[in-house]
Amino acid sequence: QNSSSEEIFFLSRGECDVFVTDQTATQKFVTVLKTGNYFGEVGVLKDCKRTATVLSKSYSTCAELSKSYFNSIIATFPFIKESMEHRMKNHYNDRWKSFTKRTLRNI
C-alpha cells in the first residue's frame, strides 16, 4: 500500500510475493520473501511512502518494528542502517526509478 512508512516488518513464518508498480501503472511481480526476510525498510530509511505491495502466499507471521524503535536501535548499532542501505542500493532493481533518474539528469 502507499501509506506512510512507520514500521519495518520481519517475516518470521511463511512466504510473501512482492509487487511494484511500473511506468505503465501495472503491478509487476518482483520477488518472493521467505522466512527471515524483511520489508518496509525503504520507506523508513528514506522517509517516503511505501513503494511495493507485499502479499502473503498463505498463512504468514510477521514481527513489526516501529520507526521510533528502529531509530533507537540504529543509534546504538549504526552498522544495521548501513547494511540495510547497502542492500537497498545493490539488490533493488527498479527500472522505472532508473528511467526517471536518467530522464531527470538529461533535462
PLY file of the C-alpha trace (Angstrom):
ply
format ascii 1.0
element vertex 107
property float x
property float y
property float z
element edge 106
property int vertex1
property int vertex2
end_header
0.00 0.00 0.00
1.10 3.59 -0.47
0.59 4.55 3.16
3.03 6.39 5.37
6.00 4.22 6.29
6.28 3.97 10.02
7.42 0.38 10.50
9.64 -2.42 9.25
8.23 -5.94 9.11
10.21 -9.15 9.60
8.78 -12.33 8.14
9.05 -14.99 10.84
6.95 -17.63 9.06
5.57 -18.10 5.56
6.23 -16.64 2.13
5.11 -13.38 0.53
5.08 -12.12 -3.06
6.40 -8.61 -3.70
4.98 -6.40 -6.45
5.96 -2.92 -7.63
4.12 -0.57 -9.95
5.93 0.09 -13.23
5.87 3.12 -15.54
2.58 1.97 -17.09
0.92 1.76 -13.64
0.93 -2.05 -13.87
1.74 -4.18 -10.85
4.80 -6.34 -11.63
5.97 -9.32 -9.62
9.48 -8.74 -8.25
10.43 -11.49 -5.81
9.35 -13.87 -3.08
10.13 -13.07 0.54
10.90 -16.05 2.75
11.26 -16.60 6.47
13.90 -14.22 7.83
13.41 -11.54 5.15
12.15 -8.07 5.97
10.26 -5.30 4.18
9.26 -1.70 4.77
12.84 -0.57 5.29
12.91 1.65 2.19
10.11 3.85 3.49
11.54 4.01 6.99
15.13 4.70 5.94
14.24 7.18 3.19
11.21 8.68 4.98
8.97 8.14 1.98
5.73 6.38 1.10
5.74 2.66 0.52
6.86 1.61 -2.95
5.89 -2.06 -3.00
2.93 -4.28 -2.29
3.62 -7.39 -0.21
1.05 -10.19 -0.31
1.15 -13.34 1.78
1.08 -16.55 -0.26
-0.60 -18.39 2.61
-0.53 -18.10 6.40
2.36 -15.83 7.43
3.60 -14.37 10.68
5.39 -11.03 10.83
7.07 -9.07 13.58
6.68 -5.30 13.44
9.38 -2.81 14.40
8.24 0.79 14.67
10.26 3.61 13.17
10.96 5.07 16.62
12.29 1.74 17.97
14.31 1.24 14.81
15.88 4.69 15.25
16.75 3.79 18.85
18.42 0.59 17.70
20.47 2.22 14.95
21.62 4.96 17.34
23.42 2.18 19.24
24.19 -0.07 16.26
24.69 2.19 13.20
26.05 -0.72 11.13
22.48 -2.05 10.85
21.35 1.04 8.95
24.50 0.93 6.80
23.87 -2.73 6.00
20.24 -2.10 5.02
21.19 0.88 2.83
23.91 -1.19 1.13
21.37 -3.96 0.46
18.86 -1.46 -0.98
21.48 0.07 -3.27
22.82 -3.24 -4.57
19.79 -5.55 -4.62
16.80 -3.45 -5.61
16.47 -3.02 -9.34
13.60 -0.66 -10.08
13.66 0.05 -13.82
11.02 2.81 -13.58
13.07 4.64 -10.94
16.22 4.23 -13.04
14.42 5.56 -16.12
13.12 8.56 -14.18
16.56 9.36 -12.77
18.16 9.16 -16.23
15.48 11.40 -17.69
15.86 13.99 -14.94
19.65 14.01 -15.35
19.22 14.70 -19.06
16.90 17.65 -18.51
0 1
1 2
2 3
3 4
4 5
5 6
6 7
7 8
8 9
9 10
10 11
11 12
12 13
13 14
14 15
15 16
16 17
17 18
18 19
19 20
20 21
21 22
22 23
23 24
24 25
25 26
26 27
27 28
28 29
29 30
30 31
31 32
32 33
33 34
34 35
35 36
36 37
37 38
38 39
39 40
40 41
41 42
42 43
43 44
44 45
45 46
46 47
47 48
48 49
49 50
50 51
51 52
52 53
53 54
54 55
55 56
56 57
57 58
58 59
59 60
60 61
61 62
62 63
63 64
64 65
65 66
66 67
67 68
68 69
69 70
70 71
71 72
72 73
73 74
74 75
75 76
76 77
77 78
78 79
79 80
80 81
81 82
82 83
83 84
84 85
85 86
86 87
87 88
88 89
89 90
90 91
91 92
92 93
93 94
94 95
95 96
96 97
97 98
98 99
99 100
100 101
101 102
102 103
103 104
104 105
105 106
